[in-house]
Amino acid sequence: MPATPTHTTAREIILEIIRNMREGLEPLHYSTLAPAIYNVYIHADDLDRLRGILPRILDEARKALDEEVAALNRGSLSERLKIVRRTEPKIAPPEGGWQIRILENTDDDVDPGDIVIYSELALPGKPEYGAGSMTKRIATRRLGGAFSSSSSYDGVAPGGPAGSATLPPTKPLNPESTLPPGQPAADLTGALAVIEYEDRGGRKLFRMTKEQIVVGRGGRDYWTDLKLDTLPDVSREHFRLRRDAEGKFFLKDLSRLGTTINGEAAPCSLEIVDGEKRDRNLEVPVPEKARIGLAGVLYLEFRSIA
């Protein structure tokens, strides 16, 4: 008999949010900071089943985070009895409160019961990253019953755009690399178009040198020419961009949460028939200059080159 799918419960979501918070704690000198923003991604079936109680889940998750912070700040019995000295400063809850969103995980390989959480924590810069503030990003996953976590730091250079970091001027920009603020554009020899964008890795420029490219988050079974480090709202294969023999560009949307061109929604080329995906081969023209939006969370500045 086939195994019965395991569904995500509301309590499991709250426990995963607490685990993510604990994984993301950042001790400073006088206080310990906790992540303030939590994006929780669950399977579409789980989201549909829990949709009616989402406000209650969010309320209880915030209360659970408050109680967890209070419990961690109380410390162990030995610390409370002053038998041993507390080694880490107390946790300071975020000034603006806990910001939590529960969203659909649009990845094809996600199963009911899987929970993926991306959280963010703003903190002062660390010496090894130079001056400027930092954003610590924490990812926790419960996939198929297995737990994992990871974290990374994104720098914000003084006066630079959010998420960008200052890199040496000699950093190559071919075919894709981080653009230092104020740095001249890359060598565009051989490029059919350029795409500028900013993801978790900083501000970047991509030179399109092929007649057709695939853009998205990519993955083990997904080839992408332009791989984006961003939220799961962006599909692994989000759209395809094609240049025809006359030098005109066309976009085919392959995403779950949509693509826009200068604010106008592109029709999705995929349809589900008898449980299978079918490509209707729908394309829309792309102007010589266009702002392409992916699921409303990341934007690409496209420019064709004659």
N, C-alpha and C positions, 0 to 999 in steps of 0.2 A: 504494500500500500504506500502511496506517496506521503511524504512527511507533511504534516499540517503546518502552514506558515506561522511563524511566531510574530505576533503583533507587538508594537510598542505601546506600553501603558503610560498614562500620565505621570505616574510615580517614577518610572524609569527615566523619563525626560527630565524631571526635576533633579533626580540623583545625578544624571550626567552633567547638568548645568553646575551643580555643586562641585563635581569632580573637576570640571573645566576651571572653575574659579580657583580651586586649590592648586591645580597645575600651573596656573598663571600668576600666582603671588610673586611679587617682586619686592624684596626687602631693601629699604633705603637706610639712612642712618637713624632717623627718629621715628619712622613709620614704615609699614609694609603696605604697598598698594595692591589692590585687587582689580581685575578686569571689570570694566563698566558696561561694555556692549557685547551682547551674545546673540549670534544668528544660529538658530537651531534648524537643521535640515532633517526631515523624516520622509519616509515613503508616502506616495500619494494616497494609498489606501489608509495608512495610519492617520494622515492629515484629515481625510474625509471623515473617518470614524470619530476623531477627537474634536472636529471643528466646533461643535456646539458648546464645548466646555473650555475652549482656548482661553477666554478671559479669566476663568477660574484657575487654570493651570499657571498662567502668568502671575496672577496675584500670589498663589501659593509658592511659586518659584522665588519670587522676591522675598517673601517672608522666610523661606527656607535659607536663602542666602544670608539674610540678616541674622538668623539664629546660628548658622554655621560660623559666621564671623565672630559673633559673641562667644561661642564655645571655644573657638581657637584663641581668642584673646584672653579667656580665663586661664588657659594653660593647664599644665598637669597639676595633680595634687601636690607634688613636691614643690612646684613653683609657687602655688598658692600659699603653702605653708612656709615659704621662703627657705626651704631646705636646700634647694638649688636655685641658682640665679637664672632668670629668663634671658635667653641668648639672642632672641630676635625681637625687634620692635613690634608693637601691636598693629593690627590691620586697620587701615582707615577705609571705611566704605566710600564709594564714589560720591562726590559732592552732588552730582545731578541725579543720583539714584541709579538703580539697576535698569538697563535698557535691554529688553529681551524681545526677539521676534521668532516665531515658529513658522517655517516655510517648507514648501515642497522641495524635496531633493529630486532634481530632474535627470540625474544620471541614469543611464540605461542599466547599469550593473548593480543598482541599489535594490535591496530586498526589504520586505516588511520586517520591522524589528530593528533595522539599522538606524543609528543616530549619529549625525556628524554635527559638531559645534565649532564655529569659528568665533573667537572672542578677541577684543582689543583692549589694550591698556596703554594710556599715554603716560610717559615718564620722562624725567630729565635725561639728557644725553649721557652716554658712557664715554670715558676717556678714549677707548679704542676706536670709537666712531667719530671723534672730533666734537666740536661744539654743535649746539642745536638740540632740539627736543627729539624724542624717540617715540615710536609706537611699537609695543610688544604685541605680537599676534600669536594666539594660542589655538591650536587645532586638536580636538579630542574626537576619537572615533570609537563607536561600538559597532563593529561589522561582523555579522555571523557569530555573535557572542564573544568575540575577541576585542580586547581594549587596547588602545594605543593613544599616544599623544606626542605633539611636537610643538616647538615654538621658534619664532624668528623675530628679528629686530629690523625695523625700517627707520632710516634716519631722515630727518627733515633739516636741510641745510638752512642756515640763517638767511632769511629773505627769499628762500627758494620755495617752490610749490610743495604742497603736502605730499609726502611719500617720496620725495626726491632726495638724492644724496649727491654731494660734490665728488666728482671723480677726476682723476688726473686728465689734463687736456690732451695727452697723447693716447687716451683710450680710443681704440679703433671703433668706427661706427659702421662696419660692413660685415654681414648684411644687417645685423641687429645689435644694438648696444644701448647703454644708458647715455642720455644726453645731459651733460653738465649744464646748469643754468647759464644762459648767455653764450653758450658755445656755438660757433658757426655750424651750419648744416654739413652733413656728410657729403662725400663724393658721390654724385648721383649717376656716374657713368654706367650705362647699361641698364638703368632702372626704368621700368615702365610706369611706375607710380611709387609714391612714398606714403607711409602711414605713421603718424605720430600718436602716441598714447602713453598713458601712465597706469601701470598696474602695481602689484605689491613689490615688484623688483625695481621700481623707480620709473623715471620718464625715459621713453625709448623711441627710436626711429627704426622702421622696417622698410627696406628697399625691396619692392616687388620686381623680380627679374624673370618670372615665369608668366606664361599666358593665363594660368589659373592657379589660385591658391586656396587653401582651406584654413579658416580662422576659428579658433576655439581654445578650450582648456586642454584638449588632448588627453591622452591616457594610454594605458598599455595596449589597447586594441584600437586606438584612434590616432591616425596620422594627421598632424597639422603642420602647415608651413609657418604660420604665425601662432605660437603657443602663448596663451595668456595666463598669468598667475593671478587669479581672481576668485570670486565667490562661485559656488556651484549654481547660482542663478544663470550663469553663462554656460551653455551646453559644451560638451567635449568637442563636438563638431558643430559650431554655431552657424556659420554661413560659408558659402563659396563665392569667390570673386573672380570673374572671368573677363578677359580682354579679347575682343573680336578682331578680325583682320583689318577693320577700319579704325582701330584704336579706341573704340568705345568700350566702356566697362558696364558689366551687369552683375547683379547680386542675386544669389539664390539662398533664401532663408531656410535653414534646416533645424531651427531651435525649438525648444518647448516654450520659452517665455518671450520670444519675439525679438525682432531687429527693426530699427528705425533708420531712415535716411533723411537727414535734415528735419527730424521730428515727425516724419510721416511713416506709418507702419508699413513694412514690406509684407506681402502675403507669404504665408508659410508654404513651402513646396512639398512638405510631407503630409501624408494622411494615413490614418490607421484603418486597414481593411482586414476583417477577420483576424484581428490581433496582430497583423503584420504591417510594417511600415512600407509605404509606397511613395516613390518620388514622382510628383506630378510635373517636374521639370519647369517650374514657374520661376522666371527671372524678372527683375525690374532694373531699369537703367540707373546708373550712378552718375551724377554730374561730375564735372572735372574737379570740383572741390566739394566735399561733402563731410558732414559729421555723422558718423555711423554709430548708433547706440545699440548696445547688447544688453537686453533684459533690463534696461534702465539703471544698470550698476557700473558700466564701463563704456567709455566713448572713444572712438578712433577718429582722428582728423586725417581724412583721405585727400590726396592731391595727385592727379594724373600728370604725366610728363610727356609732352609732345615728342 
